[in-house]
């Protein structure tokens, strides 16, 4: 007759306070669009804190100054204490380390976006293994909205109101 193993009477140690889930949502956000806003709003239930991290790219000629982009994002999320905006220079993984991020949040509009973001996420994972990348698909109505097109409309004095979060007047940030 086979012998039965005794059940262990040991209990697992209680987890200390769970780690706060901090997501960094990196990008140039020049300008911050309704598509970006939608990604952040949908991610609120996934994370304790979301930092919209505006990257300074020395090779790009931005339309909006960095402080204007930070102000714009803070204005959009004025009533959401778990969302903040900051800027950084250098590698996103270094910023993630600095703010103790547990996740990187990215929005995906198209298959091409996915391939690009997948490659970056895999390199980031090699450089910072403890941080997970989370991709949210853009909602269909926001798929065609991108900052490059919006900047072109602004430069040509077009009306971008429908592409920016409610209450944002681009003239206040130019």
Secondary structure, DSSP 8 states (H G I E B T S, - for coil): ----------------S----EEEEEE--SS--HHHHHHHHHHTTT-SEEEEEEEE-TTS--SS-HHHHHHHHHHHTTT-TTEEEEEEES-HHHHHHHHT-SEEEEEE-SHHHHHHHHHHHHHHHHH-TT-EEEEEE--GGGTT--HHHHHHHHHTT---GGGS-TT--GGGT-
